[in-house]
Amino acid sequence: MVSASLRNRLHSLWQSLLGPGINHHIENDSIVSQKFLDDNSITLSPYLFSCYGTESQNLNRTPPILFQKRGPEIINNYPINYAAKFPPKDNPLPSVKVGNIFQNERIWFYRGTAIARYMDRWGMAGFPRVLPSGYPDLGSLCGIAATGDPHALNVETPGLNNYSFVGPKWQTYLYESNQYQPDGSSIHPHLILLGVQSTNAHSGTISLGELTTIVTAMRCRAYQPAVFDVDAVLAGEVEQPEDGNPAPSNEDDLAFKDEKRFPVLMVSLIGPQHVRVIYACMDGLKLCVRMSELTRIEPTNELLFRNIASVLLSIPLVESI
């Protein structure tokens, strides 16, 4: 079956990225070698995410881009509510908040994780905004929510985060559409990631942390069970496997048994002080990755932070069968 082959492909690639053998395929700044990409049918191609096409244009690309970036009005129409009182150190303006981060954090990874935490508050939930009644934050207004812990996709799966003392580090925020089935399971397989890499970026390449995070997220969705008792996990009656969800005994036990793309959209904060957008999906058994150019992060460039929020709040698109 195609679905079983696709799951096996993602699982095998995930194991390769986490195994000791990957050290033979890593170049300076933890760049994944072209040979590894070629040997594992992974393609990298440039893409201008700042100019998302229409829904029709995105769906008609090969393979399709299964997200629609929101326009700038999503930030312009729902500004920060400055009627709320902010302590001086918590002023939500990027020029102030990110400026303070740059001043206080000298090591890029810790600077990057602080910026990611700020972007999560600024673009998703945290800082109060002027919103319609019934919506507590911008994420809920746009139908995007952070994946909880515990979650059916198993957010503790190795590869989503890495804090090892030796080698590259990375940290990831995960978001999904908040449209759910009556049983509480996800409707869309799409995942949006906000990741931080400890290494420096180079145009036209992908870092080990970026690729591992993307493949792990796709693998998590591919093995996500259709039925998940979050209360039993919280009560300690059931434990999620530390090495990711296992293969099911029956295809019908999977939440996305017929999915063929497992689309992932990622905002990657990467050294020395940059950000880029990455989109990945499967095309048969080939992993196709589209990447934007690197953009330098400057505290005074509020337009950049608005663009990042527009990406994080993207609309999931559904491919016609």
Phi and psi restraints in degrees (value plus and minus 20) as a CYANA .aco file:
   2 VAL   PHI     -82.2   -42.2
   2 VAL   PSI     -62.1   -22.1
   3 SER   PHI     -82.6   -42.6
   3 SER   PSI     -60.8   -20.8
   4 ALA   PHI     -86.7   -46.7
   4 ALA   PSI     -59.9   -19.9
   5 SER   PHI     -84.5   -44.5
   5 SER   PSI     -59.4   -19.4
   6 LEU   PHI     -86.7   -46.7
   6 LEU   PSI     -64.2   -24.2
   7 ARG   PHI     -81.5   -41.5
   7 ARG   PSI     -64.4   -24.4
   8 ASN   PHI     -82.5   -42.5
   8 ASN   PSI     -57.2   -17.2
   9 ARG   PHI     -83.7   -43.7
   9 ARG   PSI     -66.9   -26.9
  10 LEU   PHI     -84.6   -44.6
  10 LEU   PSI     -60.5   -20.5
  11 HIS   PHI     -85.0   -45.0
  11 HIS   PSI     -62.6   -22.6
  12 SER   PHI     -84.9   -44.9
  12 SER   PSI     -61.7   -21.7
  13 LEU   PHI     -86.4   -46.4
  13 LEU   PSI     -60.9   -20.9
  14 TRP   PHI     -78.5   -38.5
  14 TRP   PSI     -65.6   -25.6
  15 GLN   PHI     -83.4   -43.4
  15 GLN   PSI     -58.5   -18.5
  16 SER   PHI     -83.7   -43.7
  16 SER   PSI     -59.5   -19.5
  17 LEU   PHI     -91.6   -51.6
  17 LEU   PSI     -49.4    -9.4
  18 LEU   PHI    -112.3   -72.3
  18 LEU   PSI     -35.2     4.8
  19 GLY   PHI     -99.4   -59.4
  19 GLY   PSI     143.5   183.5
  20 PRO   PHI     -84.1   -44.1
  20 PRO   PSI     -43.4    -3.4
  21 GLY   PHI     -85.1   -45.1
  21 GLY   PSI     -38.9     1.1
  22 ILE   PHI     -85.8   -45.8
  22 ILE   PSI     -42.9    -2.9
  23 ASN   PHI     -80.8   -40.8
  23 ASN   PSI     -43.4    -3.4
  24 HIS   PHI    -100.5   -60.5
  24 HIS   PSI     -26.3    13.7
  25 HIS   PHI    -140.7  -100.7
  25 HIS   PSI      -1.5    38.5
  26 ILE   PHI    -132.2   -92.2
  26 ILE   PSI     111.6   151.6
  27 GLU   PHI    -124.6   -84.6
  27 GLU   PSI    -190.2  -150.2
  28 ASN   PHI     -74.9   -34.9
  28 ASN   PSI     125.1   165.1
  29 ASP   PHI      40.8    80.8
  29 ASP   PSI       7.8    47.8
  30 SER   PHI      38.7    78.7
  30 SER   PSI      14.0    54.0
  31 ILE   PHI     -97.2   -57.2
  31 ILE   PSI     115.6   155.6
  32 VAL   PHI     -96.4   -56.4
  32 VAL   PSI     110.6   150.6
  33 SER   PHI     -87.4   -47.4
  33 SER   PSI     133.1   173.1
  34 GLN   PHI     -82.9   -42.9
  34 GLN   PSI     -54.0   -14.0
  35 LYS   PHI     -82.4   -42.4
  35 LYS   PSI     -63.2   -23.2
  36 PHE   PHI     -82.5   -42.5
  36 PHE   PSI     -62.7   -22.7
  37 LEU   PHI     -81.4   -41.4
  37 LEU   PSI     -66.9   -26.9
  38 ASP   PHI     -83.9   -43.9
  38 ASP   PSI     -64.6   -24.6
  39 ASP   PHI     -84.9   -44.9
  39 ASP   PSI     -44.1    -4.1
  40 ASN   PHI    -131.0   -91.0
  40 ASN   PSI      -1.8    38.2
  41 SER   PHI      33.4    73.4
  41 SER   PSI      30.4    70.4
  42 ILE   PHI    -134.9   -94.9
  42 ILE   PSI     103.3   143.3
  43 THR   PHI    -129.8   -89.8
  43 THR   PSI     120.3   160.3
  44 LEU   PHI    -133.9   -93.9
  44 LEU   PSI     113.5   153.5
  45 SER   PHI    -163.1  -123.1
  45 SER   PSI     126.6   166.6
  46 PRO   PHI     -94.6   -54.6
  46 PRO   PSI     130.9   170.9
  47 TYR   PHI    -174.2  -134.2
  47 TYR   PSI     122.1   162.1
  48 LEU   PHI    -115.0   -75.0
  48 LEU   PSI      68.0   108.0
  49 PHE   PHI     -92.2   -52.2
  49 PHE   PSI     -35.6     4.4
  50 SER   PHI     -89.4   -49.4
  50 SER   PSI     -35.9     4.1
  51 CYS   PHI    -143.3  -103.3
  51 CYS   PSI      42.9    82.9
  52 TYR   PHI     -74.2   -34.2
  52 TYR   PSI     123.2   163.2
  53 GLY   PHI    -100.5   -60.5
  53 GLY   PSI    -194.9  -154.9
  54 THR   PHI     -93.6   -53.6
  54 THR   PSI     150.5   190.5
  55 GLU   PHI     -76.7   -36.7
  55 GLU   PSI     -65.0   -25.0
  56 SER   PHI     -82.9   -42.9
  56 SER   PSI     -63.7   -23.7
  57 GLN   PHI     -82.8   -42.8
  57 GLN   PSI     -62.4   -22.4
  58 ASN   PHI     -84.5   -44.5
  58 ASN   PSI     -61.6   -21.6
  59 LEU   PHI     -90.2   -50.2
  59 LEU   PSI     -45.3    -5.3
  60 ASN   PHI    -111.5   -71.5
  60 ASN   PSI     -18.4    21.6
  61 ARG   PHI     -96.7   -56.7
  61 ARG   PSI     141.5   181.5
  62 THR   PHI    -140.9  -100.9
  62 THR   PSI      92.8   132.8
  63 PRO   PHI     -90.1   -50.1
  63 PRO   PSI     145.7   185.7
  64 PRO   PHI     -87.4   -47.4
  64 PRO   PSI     132.3   172.3
  65 ILE   PHI    -115.0   -75.0
  65 ILE   PSI      91.9   131.9
  66 LEU   PHI    -115.8   -75.8
  66 LEU   PSI      15.6    55.6
  67 PHE   PHI    -159.6  -119.6
  67 PHE   PSI     129.8   169.8
  68 GLN   PHI    -141.4  -101.4
  68 GLN   PSI      93.2   133.2
  69 LYS   PHI     -84.5   -44.5
  69 LYS   PSI     116.3   156.3
  70 ARG   PHI     -96.3   -56.3
  70 ARG   PSI     133.4   173.4
  71 GLY   PHI     -97.8   -57.8
  71 GLY   PSI     151.6   191.6
  72 PRO   PHI     -84.0   -44.0
  72 PRO   PSI     -36.9     3.1
  73 GLU   PHI     -85.3   -45.3
  73 GLU   PSI     -41.7    -1.7
  74 ILE   PHI     -84.0   -44.0
  74 ILE   PSI     -49.6    -9.6
  75 ILE   PHI    -110.7   -70.7
  75 ILE   PSI     -62.4   -22.4
  76 ASN   PHI     -83.9   -43.9
  76 ASN   PSI     -58.3   -18.3
  77 ASN   PHI    -100.1   -60.1
  77 ASN   PSI     -37.0     3.0
  78 TYR   PHI    -150.6  -110.6
  78 TYR   PSI      51.0    91.0
  79 PRO   PHI     -91.4   -51.4
  79 PRO   PSI     145.3   185.3
  80 ILE   PHI     -77.7   -37.7
  80 ILE   PSI     117.6   157.6
  81 ASN   PHI    -105.5   -65.5
  81 ASN   PSI      74.0   114.0
  82 TYR   PHI     -98.7   -58.7
  82 TYR   PSI     -19.8    20.2
  83 ALA   PHI     -89.2   -49.2
  83 ALA   PSI     -43.8    -3.8
  84 ALA   PHI     -91.4   -51.4
  84 ALA   PSI     129.9   169.9
  85 LYS   PHI    -111.0   -71.0
  85 LYS   PSI     101.2   141.2
  86 PHE   PHI    -129.8   -89.8
  86 PHE   PSI     110.9   150.9
  87 PRO   PHI     -79.1   -39.1
  87 PRO   PSI     128.0   168.0
  88 PRO   PHI     -70.3   -30.3
  88 PRO   PSI     -60.2   -20.2
  89 LYS   PHI     -94.6   -54.6
  89 LYS   PSI     -31.5     8.5
  90 ASP   PHI    -132.1   -92.1
  90 ASP   PSI      -1.4    38.6
  91 ASN   PHI     -77.2   -37.2
  91 ASN   PSI     103.5   143.5
  92 PRO   PHI     -97.1   -57.1
  92 PRO   PSI     -26.1    13.9
  93 LEU   PHI     -79.7   -39.7
  93 LEU   PSI     110.6   150.6
  94 PRO   PHI     -74.2   -34.2
  94 PRO   PSI     -60.1   -20.1
  95 SER   PHI     -81.6   -41.6
  95 SER   PSI     -49.9    -9.9
  96 VAL   PHI    -107.9   -67.9
  96 VAL   PSI     -75.4   -35.4
  97 LYS   PHI     -86.3   -46.3
  97 LYS   PSI     -70.3   -30.3
  98 VAL   PHI     -89.4   -49.4
  98 VAL   PSI     -53.8   -13.8
  99 GLY   PHI     -79.3   -39.3
  99 GLY   PSI     -61.7   -21.7
 100 ASN   PHI     -84.8   -44.8
 100 ASN   PSI     -59.0   -19.0
 101 ILE   PHI     -82.1   -42.1
 101 ILE   PSI     -64.6   -24.6
 102 PHE   PHI     -83.9   -43.9
 102 PHE   PSI     -54.4   -14.4
 103 GLN   PHI     -93.3   -53.3
 103 GLN   PSI     -55.5   -15.5
 104 ASN   PHI    -113.8   -73.8
 104 ASN   PSI     -45.3    -5.3
 105 GLU   PHI    -133.8   -93.8
 105 GLU   PSI      95.8   135.8
 106 ARG   PHI    -114.8   -74.8
 106 ARG   PSI     -48.4    -8.4
 107 ILE   PHI    -105.3   -65.3
 107 ILE   PSI     110.1   150.1
 108 TRP   PHI     -76.6   -36.6
 108 TRP   PSI     -65.5   -25.5
 109 PHE   PHI     -79.1   -39.1
 109 PHE   PSI     -62.6   -22.6
 110 TYR   PHI     -93.9   -53.9
 110 TYR   PSI     -52.6   -12.6
 111 ARG   PHI     -84.4   -44.4
 111 ARG   PSI     -63.5   -23.5
 112 GLY   PHI     -85.3   -45.3
 112 GLY   PSI     -61.8   -21.8
 113 THR   PHI     -86.3   -46.3
 113 THR   PSI     -54.0   -14.0
 114 ALA   PHI     -88.6   -48.6
 114 ALA   PSI     -58.8   -18.8
 115 ILE   PHI     -85.6   -45.6
 115 ILE   PSI     -60.6   -20.6
 116 ALA   PHI     -82.7   -42.7
 116 ALA   PSI     -62.1   -22.1
 117 ARG   PHI     -82.3   -42.3
 117 ARG   PSI     -60.2   -20.2
 118 TYR   PHI     -85.0   -45.0
 118 TYR   PSI     -63.5   -23.5
 119 MET   PHI     -84.8   -44.8
 119 MET   PSI     -55.4   -15.4
 120 ASP   PHI     -82.6   -42.6
 120 ASP   PSI     -60.1   -20.1
 121 ARG   PHI     -95.5   -55.5
 121 ARG   PSI     -59.0   -19.0
 122 TRP   PHI     -96.1   -56.1
 122 TRP   PSI     -60.1   -20.1
 123 GLY   PHI    -119.0   -79.0
 123 GLY   PSI     -43.9    -3.9
 124 MET   PHI    -130.0   -90.0
 124 MET   PSI     -92.0   -52.0
 125 ALA   PHI    -172.7  -132.7
 125 ALA   PSI     115.0   155.0
 126 GLY   PHI     131.1   171.1
 126 GLY   PSI     -89.8   -49.8
 127 PHE   PHI     -99.0   -59.0
 127 PHE   PSI     112.2   152.2
 128 PRO   PHI     -86.3   -46.3
 128 PRO   PSI     117.1   157.1
 129 ARG   PHI    -143.1  -103.1
 129 ARG   PSI     142.1   182.1
 130 VAL   PHI    -101.0   -61.0
 130 VAL   PSI      82.5   122.5
 131 LEU   PHI    -146.7  -106.7
 131 LEU   PSI     138.4   178.4
 132 PRO   PHI     -80.8   -40.8
 132 PRO   PSI     134.4   174.4
 133 SER   PHI     -78.4   -38.4
 133 SER   PSI     118.1   158.1
 134 GLY   PHI      76.6   116.6
 134 GLY   PSI     -27.5    12.5
 135 TYR   PHI    -134.4   -94.4
 135 TYR   PSI      94.2   134.2
 136 PRO   PHI     -96.3   -56.3
 136 PRO   PSI     -41.9    -1.9
 137 ASP   PHI    -177.2  -137.2
 137 ASP   PSI     152.5   192.5
 138 LEU   PHI     -87.6   -47.6
 138 LEU   PSI     -55.6   -15.6
 139 GLY   PHI     -80.0   -40.0
 139 GLY   PSI     -66.9   -26.9
 140 SER   PHI     -86.4   -46.4
 140 SER   PSI     -54.7   -14.7
 141 LEU   PHI     -82.0   -42.0
 141 LEU   PSI     -56.3   -16.3
 142 CYS   PHI    -112.7   -72.7
 142 CYS   PSI     -18.2    21.8
 143 GLY   PHI      54.2    94.2
 143 GLY   PSI       7.5    47.5
 144 ILE   PHI    -139.8   -99.8
 144 ILE   PSI     114.3   154.3
 145 ALA   PHI    -156.7  -116.7
 145 ALA   PSI     129.7   169.7
 146 ALA   PHI     -89.6   -49.6
 146 ALA   PSI     120.5   160.5
 147 THR   PHI     -89.4   -49.4
 147 THR   PSI     114.8   154.8
 148 GLY   PHI     -99.6   -59.6
 148 GLY   PSI     157.5   197.5
 149 ASP   PHI    -157.7  -117.7
 149 ASP   PSI      89.4   129.4
 150 PRO   PHI    -101.6   -61.6
 150 PRO   PSI     142.7   182.7
 151 HIS   PHI    -166.6  -126.6
 151 HIS   PSI     133.2   173.2
 152 ALA   PHI     -80.5   -40.5
 152 ALA   PSI     -49.5    -9.5
 153 LEU   PHI     -97.5   -57.5
 153 LEU   PSI     -30.1     9.9
 154 ASN   PHI      51.4    91.4
 154 ASN   PSI      63.1   103.1
 155 VAL   PHI     -91.8   -51.8
 155 VAL   PSI     -26.4    13.6
 156 GLU   PHI    -110.1   -70.1
 156 GLU   PSI     -15.6    24.4
 157 THR   PHI     -79.8   -39.8
 157 THR   PSI     110.4   150.4
 158 PRO   PHI     -77.5   -37.5
 158 PRO   PSI     116.0   156.0
 159 GLY   PHI      95.4   135.4
 159 GLY   PSI     -45.1    -5.1
 160 LEU   PHI     -94.8   -54.8
 160 LEU   PSI     -52.7   -12.7
 161 ASN   PHI    -157.2  -117.2
 161 ASN   PSI     132.8   172.8
 162 ASN   PHI    -169.6  -129.6
 162 ASN   PSI      96.4   136.4
 163 TYR   PHI    -139.0   -99.0
 163 TYR   PSI      12.8    52.8
 164 SER   PHI     -83.1   -43.1
 164 SER   PSI     130.9   170.9
 165 PHE   PHI     -93.9   -53.9
 165 PHE   PSI     -46.9    -6.9
 166 VAL   PHI    -134.1   -94.1
 166 VAL   PSI     114.2   154.2
 167 GLY   PHI      69.7   109.7
 167 GLY   PSI    -194.2  -154.2
 168 PRO   PHI     -90.0   -50.0
 168 PRO   PSI     130.6   170.6
 169 LYS   PHI    -135.5   -95.5
 169 LYS   PSI     132.5   172.5
 170 TRP   PHI    -173.0  -133.0
 170 TRP   PSI     134.6   174.6
 171 GLN   PHI    -156.4  -116.4
 171 GLN   PSI     125.4   165.4
 172 THR   PHI    -157.9  -117.9
 172 THR   PSI     112.9   152.9
 173 TYR   PHI    -118.7   -78.7
 173 TYR   PSI     117.1   157.1
 174 LEU   PHI    -137.6   -97.6
 174 LEU   PSI     117.3   157.3
 175 TYR   PHI    -152.6  -112.6
 175 TYR   PSI     134.6   174.6
 176 GLU   PHI    -166.3  -126.3
 176 GLU   PSI     146.8   186.8
 177 SER   PHI     -83.0   -43.0
 177 SER   PSI     119.6   159.6
 178 ASN   PHI    -112.7   -72.7
 178 ASN   PSI       4.5    44.5
 179 GLN   PHI    -109.5   -69.5
 179 GLN   PSI     101.3   141.3
 180 TYR   PHI    -145.6  -105.6
 180 TYR   PSI     136.8   176.8
 181 GLN   PHI     -91.2   -51.2
 181 GLN   PSI     144.4   184.4
 182 PRO   PHI     -74.4   -34.4
 182 PRO   PSI     -49.5    -9.5
 183 ASP   PHI    -104.4   -64.4
 183 ASP   PSI     -17.3    22.7
 184 GLY   PHI      73.5   113.5
 184 GLY   PSI     -22.8    17.2
 185 SER   PHI    -100.5   -60.5
 185 SER   PSI     138.2   178.2
 186 SER   PHI     -90.9   -50.9
 186 SER   PSI     124.1   164.1
 187 ILE   PHI    -105.5   -65.5
 187 ILE   PSI     -63.9   -23.9
 188 HIS   PHI    -120.6   -80.6
 188 HIS   PSI     120.4   160.4
 189 PRO   PHI    -101.3   -61.3
 189 PRO   PSI     -29.8    10.2
 190 HIS   PHI     -78.1   -38.1
 190 HIS   PSI     122.1   162.1
 191 LEU   PHI    -151.0  -111.0
 191 LEU   PSI     119.7   159.7
 192 ILE   PHI    -132.9   -92.9
 192 ILE   PSI     110.5   150.5
 193 LEU   PHI    -140.1  -100.1
 193 LEU   PSI     122.0   162.0
 194 LEU   PHI    -139.0   -99.0
 194 LEU   PSI      85.8   125.8
 195 GLY   PHI    -135.5   -95.5
 195 GLY   PSI     133.2   173.2
 196 VAL   PHI    -144.4  -104.4
 196 VAL   PSI     109.9   149.9
 197 GLN   PHI    -133.1   -93.1
 197 GLN   PSI     122.1   162.1
 198 SER   PHI    -103.0   -63.0
 198 SER   PSI     -32.2     7.8
 199 THR   PHI    -116.7   -76.7
 199 THR   PSI     150.0   190.0
 200 ASN   PHI    -107.9   -67.9
 200 ASN   PSI     129.6   169.6
 201 ALA   PHI    -117.5   -77.5
 201 ALA   PSI     136.2   176.2
 202 HIS   PHI    -157.5  -117.5
 202 HIS   PSI     112.3   152.3
 203 SER   PHI     -77.2   -37.2
 203 SER   PSI     121.3   161.3
 204 GLY   PHI      59.3    99.3
 204 GLY   PSI     -13.1    26.9
 205 THR   PHI    -149.5  -109.5
 205 THR   PSI     149.6   189.6
 206 ILE   PHI    -150.6  -110.6
 206 ILE   PSI     120.5   160.5
 207 SER   PHI    -103.1   -63.1
 207 SER   PSI     140.3   180.3
 208 LEU   PHI     -78.5   -38.5
 208 LEU   PSI     -63.0   -23.0
 209 GLY   PHI     -83.3   -43.3
 209 GLY   PSI     -62.1   -22.1
 210 GLU   PHI     -83.5   -43.5
 210 GLU   PSI     -70.3   -30.3
 211 LEU   PHI     -85.3   -45.3
 211 LEU   PSI     -62.2   -22.2
 212 THR   PHI     -84.1   -44.1
 212 THR   PSI     -62.0   -22.0
 213 THR   PHI     -80.9   -40.9
 213 THR   PSI     -66.1   -26.1
 214 ILE   PHI     -82.4   -42.4
 214 ILE   PSI     -69.8   -29.8
 215 VAL   PHI     -84.8   -44.8
 215 VAL   PSI     -59.0   -19.0
 216 THR   PHI     -83.5   -43.5
 216 THR   PSI     -63.3   -23.3
 217 ALA   PHI     -80.6   -40.6
 217 ALA   PSI     -62.8   -22.8
 218 MET   PHI     -86.3   -46.3
 218 MET   PSI     -61.8   -21.8
 219 ARG   PHI     -83.4   -43.4
 219 ARG   PSI     -59.4   -19.4
 220 CYS   PHI     -80.7   -40.7
 220 CYS   PSI     -64.0   -24.0
 221 ARG   PHI     -86.3   -46.3
 221 ARG   PSI     -60.0   -20.0
 222 ALA   PHI     -84.0   -44.0
 222 ALA   PSI     -50.1   -10.1
 223 TYR   PHI    -126.5   -86.5
 223 TYR   PSI      -7.3    32.7
 224 GLN   PHI     -90.2   -50.2
 224 GLN   PSI     106.2   146.2
 225 PRO   PHI     -92.2   -52.2
 225 PRO   PSI     129.2   169.2
 226 ALA   PHI     -91.6   -51.6
 226 ALA   PSI     -50.0   -10.0
 227 VAL   PHI    -136.3   -96.3
 227 VAL   PSI     108.6   148.6
 228 PHE   PHI    -163.8  -123.8
 228 PHE   PSI     103.7   143.7
 229 ASP   PHI    -119.2   -79.2
 229 ASP   PSI      71.3   111.3
 230 VAL   PHI     -84.0   -44.0
 230 VAL   PSI     -54.7   -14.7
 231 ASP   PHI     -85.5   -45.5
 231 ASP   PSI     -57.1   -17.1
 232 ALA   PHI     -86.6   -46.6
 232 ALA   PSI     -56.4   -16.4
 233 VAL   PHI     -88.3   -48.3
 233 VAL   PSI     -64.6   -24.6
 234 LEU   PHI     -83.5   -43.5
 234 LEU   PSI     -53.4   -13.4
 235 ALA   PHI    -100.6   -60.6
 235 ALA   PSI     -26.2    13.8
 236 GLY   PHI      62.0   102.0
 236 GLY   PSI     -10.3    29.7
 237 GLU   PHI     -99.2   -59.2
 237 GLU   PSI     -45.4    -5.4
 238 VAL   PHI    -153.3  -113.3
 238 VAL   PSI     120.3   160.3
 239 GLU   PHI    -135.2   -95.2
 239 GLU   PSI     116.2   156.2
 240 GLN   PHI     -99.2   -59.2
 240 GLN   PSI     120.5   160.5
 241 PRO   PHI     -79.4   -39.4
 241 PRO   PSI     117.8   157.8
 242 GLU   PHI     -91.3   -51.3
 242 GLU   PSI     -40.8    -0.8
 243 ASP   PHI    -127.2   -87.2
 243 ASP   PSI       9.9    49.9
 244 GLY   PHI      72.3   112.3
 244 GLY   PSI     140.4   180.4
 245 ASN   PHI     -84.2   -44.2
 245 ASN   PSI     120.6   160.6
 246 PRO   PHI    -100.9   -60.9
 246 PRO   PSI     148.0   188.0
 247 ALA   PHI     -84.9   -44.9
 247 ALA   PSI     120.6   160.6
 248 PRO   PHI     -98.8   -58.8
 248 PRO   PSI     136.7   176.7
 249 SER   PHI    -100.2   -60.2
 249 SER   PSI     -38.0     2.0
 250 ASN   PHI    -162.1  -122.1
 250 ASN   PSI     114.7   154.7
 251 GLU   PHI     -75.1   -35.1
 251 GLU   PSI     -54.8   -14.8
 252 ASP   PHI     -88.2   -48.2
 252 ASP   PSI     -30.8     9.2
 253 ASP   PHI    -101.7   -61.7
 253 ASP   PSI     -23.3    16.7
 254 LEU   PHI    -114.8   -74.8
 254 LEU   PSI     125.1   165.1
 255 ALA   PHI     -91.1   -51.1
 255 ALA   PSI     -52.7   -12.7
 256 PHE   PHI    -150.2  -110.2
 256 PHE   PSI      37.1    77.1
 257 LYS   PHI     -86.4   -46.4
 257 LYS   PSI     -43.9    -3.9
 258 ASP   PHI    -125.3   -85.3
 258 ASP   PSI     -15.1    24.9
 259 GLU   PHI     -90.3   -50.3
 259 GLU   PSI     120.3   160.3
 260 LYS   PHI    -141.0  -101.0
 260 LYS   PSI     -23.8    16.2
 261 ARG   PHI    -134.2   -94.2
 261 ARG   PSI     -64.9   -24.9
 262 PHE   PHI      28.8    68.8
 262 PHE   PSI      41.7    81.7
 263 PRO   PHI     -88.9   -48.9
 263 PRO   PSI     119.8   159.8
 264 VAL   PHI    -152.5  -112.5
 264 VAL   PSI     112.5   152.5
 265 LEU   PHI    -138.0   -98.0
 265 LEU   PSI     106.2   146.2
 266 MET   PHI    -148.5  -108.5
 266 MET   PSI     111.4   151.4
 267 VAL   PHI    -118.0   -78.0
 267 VAL   PSI      97.4   137.4
 268 SER   PHI    -131.2   -91.2
 268 SER   PSI      96.7   136.7
 269 LEU   PHI    -110.1   -70.1
 269 LEU   PSI      98.8   138.8
 270 ILE   PHI    -161.4  -121.4
 270 ILE   PSI     131.3   171.3
 271 GLY   PHI     -88.3   -48.3
 271 GLY   PSI     144.8   184.8
 272 PRO   PHI     -96.4   -56.4
 272 PRO   PSI     -40.5    -0.5
 273 GLN   PHI    -192.1  -152.1
 273 GLN   PSI      35.3    75.3
 274 HIS   PHI    -153.3  -113.3
 274 HIS   PSI     150.4   190.4
 275 VAL   PHI    -163.0  -123.0
 275 VAL   PSI     127.9   167.9
 276 ARG   PHI    -168.2  -128.2
 276 ARG   PSI     142.0   182.0
 277 VAL   PHI    -129.1   -89.1
 277 VAL   PSI     116.4   156.4
 278 ILE   PHI    -148.7  -108.7
 278 ILE   PSI     113.3   153.3
 279 TYR   PHI    -140.1  -100.1
 279 TYR   PSI     114.9   154.9
 280 ALA   PHI    -157.5  -117.5
 280 ALA   PSI     123.4   163.4
 281 CYS   PHI    -177.3  -137.3
 281 CYS   PSI     145.4   185.4
 282 MET   PHI    -106.2   -66.2
 282 MET   PSI     125.6   165.6
 283 ASP   PHI    -150.4  -110.4
 283 ASP   PSI      69.7   109.7
 284 GLY   PHI      49.5    89.5
 284 GLY   PSI    -144.7  -104.7
 285 LEU   PHI    -122.0   -82.0
 285 LEU   PSI     -10.5    29.5
 286 LYS   PHI    -116.1   -76.1
 286 LYS   PSI     117.6   157.6
 287 LEU   PHI    -116.2   -76.2
 287 LEU   PSI      97.9   137.9
 288 CYS   PHI    -124.9   -84.9
 288 CYS   PSI     106.1   146.1
 289 VAL   PHI    -142.9  -102.9
 289 VAL   PSI     104.9   144.9
 290 ARG   PHI    -129.8   -89.8
 290 ARG   PSI     118.5   158.5
 291 MET   PHI    -154.4  -114.4
 291 MET   PSI     120.5   160.5
 292 SER   PHI    -102.6   -62.6
 292 SER   PSI     149.4   189.4
 293 GLU   PHI     -89.1   -49.1
 293 GLU   PSI     139.2   179.2
 294 LEU   PHI     -95.2   -55.2
 294 LEU   PSI     118.5   158.5
 295 THR   PHI    -142.5  -102.5
 295 THR   PSI     111.4   151.4
 296 ARG   PHI     -94.1   -54.1
 296 ARG   PSI     114.9   154.9
 297 ILE   PHI    -105.6   -65.6
 297 ILE   PSI     101.6   141.6
 298 GLU   PHI    -145.7  -105.7
 298 GLU   PSI     112.0   152.0
 299 PRO   PHI     -75.9   -35.9
 299 PRO   PSI     -50.1   -10.1
 300 THR   PHI    -103.7   -63.7
 300 THR   PSI     -26.5    13.5
 301 ASN   PHI    -110.5   -70.5
 301 ASN   PSI      56.8    96.8
 302 GLU   PHI     -84.9   -44.9
 302 GLU   PSI     -48.8    -8.8
 303 LEU   PHI     -79.4   -39.4
 303 LEU   PSI     -57.4   -17.4
 304 LEU   PHI     -81.2   -41.2
 304 LEU   PSI     -64.0   -24.0
 305 PHE   PHI     -88.2   -48.2
 305 PHE   PSI     -53.5   -13.5
 306 ARG   PHI     -85.4   -45.4
 306 ARG   PSI     -60.5   -20.5
 307 ASN   PHI     -85.7   -45.7
 307 ASN   PSI     -59.8   -19.8
 308 ILE   PHI     -81.5   -41.5
 308 ILE   PSI     -64.6   -24.6
 309 ALA   PHI     -82.3   -42.3
 309 ALA   PSI     -58.9   -18.9
 310 SER   PHI     -82.4   -42.4
 310 SER   PSI     -55.1   -15.1
 311 VAL   PHI     -91.6   -51.6
 311 VAL   PSI     -66.2   -26.2
 312 LEU   PHI     -82.4   -42.4
 312 LEU   PSI     -46.4    -6.4
 313 LEU   PHI    -118.4   -78.4
 313 LEU   PSI      -0.4    39.6
 314 SER   PHI     -79.2   -39.2
 314 SER   PSI     132.9   172.9
 315 ILE   PHI    -110.6   -70.6
 315 ILE   PSI     109.1   149.1
 316 PRO   PHI     -90.9   -50.9
 316 PRO   PSI     115.3   155.3
 317 LEU   PHI    -126.8   -86.8
 317 LEU   PSI     127.9   167.9
 318 VAL   PHI    -131.0   -91.0
 318 VAL   PSI     104.5   144.5
 319 GLU   PHI     -96.1   -56.1
 319 GLU   PSI     113.8   153.8
 320 SER   PHI     -89.0   -49.0
 320 SER   PSI     123.9   163.9
